[in-house]
Amino acid sequence: MPSVHVYEPALCCNTGVCGPDPAQELVTFTADLKHLKDRGADIARHNLASDVQAFAQSEAARSFLQVAGSEGLPLVLVDGVTVLTGRYPTRDELVRWTGLESGKTSAAADGDGTVSASAGCCGSSAPDTAGGCCGSSQPAGDCC
């Protein structure tokens, strides 16, 4: 199975899905990542603020930062080859790169790819009675 590594800019926490107003793009990406990891995909996520060593150990990530800087992140590598820069991958792209069949969308994602509050808090299947992501007004996903 191919190995996918996502190198992200410095985020407030390891997922970036925290605080009162997390970006929907990060909420969706976190849910997609969890869904594919649960299906056995080899995917790793590296935050520049908390996983500097991963950037230092990857020649591609080091070179990318030297040329594009952190403003060019996220950087996505599949088996060490750059496949995407400047935005987070979609679920369909991740499915294709990992070699997994698309199948049904996860319970956490609606048909439009957004995360549904009915999916539960922090990526669990239990509903979040506080409403939204870990008690905030954001859709449920994988919070810090």
Secondary structure as UniProt FT lines:
FT   STRAND          3..8
FT   HELIX           24..38
FT   TURN            39..40
FT   STRAND          42..47
FT   TURN            48..50
FT   HELIX           52..57
FT   HELIX           59..68
FT   HELIX           70..72
FT   STRAND          75..78
FT   TURN            79..80
FT   STRAND          81..85
FT   HELIX           91..98
FT   TURN            107..108
FT   TURN            111..112
FT   HELIX           117..119
FT   HELIX           121..123
FT   TURN            129..130
FT   HELIX           133..135
//
